[in-house]
Amino acid sequence: MFIDKITKIEMTKSQWFLLATEQDYNAAINRYDEIKHAAKGTDEHKEKLLLAHLISEYEKTTRNLPDIDPIELIKIRMEEMGYKPSDLAKAYGDKGTVSKVLNYKQSLSLTMIRKFSELLKIPPQSLLKEYHLKNLENQQ
């Protein structure tokens, strides 16, 4: 039992290196999806944290997201991933609010930023950019 645990830890440690190719990146994303709900303190949880870091670093160096407002970025990613507003509503829990946000009637909340960032694989900082709401003067 103890030897098996050491072997598993060593395999985890030696399996992941800096992500250098798109193939490495895809393998890391797939593995992360497999273990994303790992219990805290487990070897898989440690591996998940390592993968999150490696994936983030790879995306910082290879992904040049356009400098557009967060709502347009969300819409682009939805289209790329085949999502509909109802998919975002399921993730967030409120269809009306999602509709208002996508139509520039309401700002993204911190909870939305967290959930949409994870669902759409958008760095949270890209969703924090300031943008203008429509009909703002009518709401005041």
C-alpha positions as CSV (number, residue, x, y, z in Angstrom):
1,M,0.0,0.0,0.0
2,F,2.7,2.5,1.0
3,I,4.8,1.6,-2.0
4,D,1.8,2.0,-4.3
5,K,1.2,5.5,-2.9
6,I,4.8,6.5,-3.4
7,T,4.7,5.1,-7.0
8,K,1.5,7.1,-7.7
9,I,3.0,10.3,-6.3
10,E,6.2,9.8,-8.4
11,M,4.2,9.1,-11.5
12,T,2.2,12.3,-10.9
13,K,5.3,14.3,-10.3
14,S,7.1,13.0,-13.4
15,Q,4.2,13.0,-15.7
16,W,3.8,16.8,-16.0
17,F,6.3,19.3,-17.3
18,L,6.0,22.7,-18.8
19,L,3.4,22.6,-21.6
20,A,5.3,23.2,-24.8
21,T,2.8,22.1,-27.5
22,E,-0.9,22.2,-28.2
23,Q,-0.9,18.4,-27.7
24,D,0.6,18.8,-24.2
25,Y,-2.0,21.5,-23.5
26,N,-4.9,19.3,-24.7
27,A,-3.7,16.4,-22.6
28,A,-3.5,18.7,-19.5
29,I,-7.0,20.0,-20.1
30,N,-8.4,16.5,-20.5
31,R,-6.6,15.3,-17.3
32,Y,-7.8,18.4,-15.4
33,D,-11.4,17.7,-16.5
34,E,-11.0,14.2,-15.1
35,I,-9.8,15.3,-11.7
36,K,-11.3,18.7,-11.2
37,H,-13.5,17.5,-8.3
38,A,-10.7,15.8,-6.5
39,A,-10.9,16.0,-2.7
40,K,-8.6,18.5,-1.0
41,G,-5.4,17.0,0.3
42,T,-5.3,14.1,-2.1
43,D,-2.6,13.4,-4.7
44,E,-5.1,14.1,-7.4
45,H,-5.9,17.5,-5.8
46,K,-2.2,18.3,-5.9
47,E,-2.0,17.2,-9.5
48,K,-5.1,19.4,-10.3
49,L,-3.4,22.5,-8.8
50,L,-0.3,21.8,-10.8
51,L,-2.3,21.3,-14.0
52,A,-4.2,24.6,-13.4
53,H,-0.9,26.4,-13.1
54,L,0.6,24.8,-16.1
55,I,-2.5,25.4,-18.2
56,S,-2.7,29.0,-17.1
57,E,1.0,29.7,-17.9
58,Y,0.6,28.0,-21.4
59,E,-2.5,30.1,-22.1
60,K,-0.7,33.3,-21.0
61,T,2.1,32.7,-23.5
62,T,0.1,31.3,-26.5
63,R,-3.4,32.7,-26.3
64,N,-3.8,36.3,-27.5
65,L,-7.4,37.1,-26.8
66,P,-8.6,40.1,-28.7
67,D,-8.9,43.3,-26.8
68,I,-12.7,43.4,-26.9
69,D,-15.3,44.0,-24.3
70,P,-16.2,41.0,-22.0
71,I,-19.7,40.4,-23.4
72,E,-18.4,40.1,-27.0
73,L,-15.7,37.8,-25.8
74,I,-18.3,35.6,-24.0
75,K,-20.4,35.6,-27.2
76,I,-17.4,34.6,-29.3
77,R,-16.5,31.7,-27.0
78,M,-20.1,30.6,-26.8
79,E,-20.2,30.3,-30.6
80,E,-16.8,28.6,-30.7
81,M,-17.9,26.0,-28.1
82,G,-21.4,25.6,-29.4
83,Y,-23.1,27.0,-26.3
84,K,-26.4,28.9,-26.2
85,P,-27.6,31.4,-23.6
86,S,-29.5,28.7,-21.9
87,D,-26.2,26.9,-21.3
88,L,-24.9,29.9,-19.5
89,A,-28.2,30.2,-17.6
90,K,-27.8,26.6,-16.4
91,A,-24.3,27.4,-15.1
92,Y,-25.4,30.6,-13.5
93,G,-28.9,29.7,-12.4
94,D,-30.9,32.6,-13.7
95,K,-32.0,32.9,-17.4
96,G,-33.3,36.5,-17.0
97,T,-30.1,37.9,-15.6
98,V,-28.0,36.1,-18.3
99,S,-30.2,37.6,-21.0
100,K,-29.8,41.1,-19.5
101,V,-26.0,40.7,-19.3
102,L,-25.7,39.4,-22.9
103,N,-27.9,42.4,-24.1
104,Y,-25.8,44.9,-22.2
105,K,-28.6,45.8,-19.8
106,Q,-26.8,44.6,-16.7
107,S,-23.2,44.2,-15.7
108,L,-21.4,40.9,-15.1
109,S,-21.4,39.9,-11.4
110,L,-18.4,38.4,-9.7
111,T,-20.2,35.1,-9.5
112,M,-20.9,35.2,-13.3
113,I,-17.3,36.0,-14.0
114,R,-16.2,33.0,-12.0
115,K,-18.7,30.6,-13.6
116,F,-18.4,31.9,-17.1
117,S,-14.6,31.9,-16.9
118,E,-14.6,28.2,-16.0
119,L,-17.3,27.2,-18.4
120,L,-15.9,29.1,-21.4
121,K,-12.2,28.8,-20.6
122,I,-11.7,32.6,-20.5
123,P,-9.2,34.1,-18.1
124,P,-11.1,35.9,-15.4
125,Q,-9.1,39.1,-15.9
126,S,-10.5,39.3,-19.5
127,L,-14.0,39.4,-18.1
128,L,-13.1,42.2,-15.6
129,K,-12.6,44.8,-18.3
130,E,-14.9,47.8,-18.2
131,Y,-17.6,48.1,-20.8
132,H,-20.7,50.3,-21.4
133,L,-24.3,49.2,-20.7
134,K,-27.0,50.1,-23.2
135,N,-29.9,52.5,-22.2
136,L,-28.0,53.5,-19.1
137,E,-29.5,56.9,-19.1
138,N,-33.1,55.4,-19.2
139,Q,-32.4,53.4,-16.1
140,Q,-31.4,56.3,-13.9
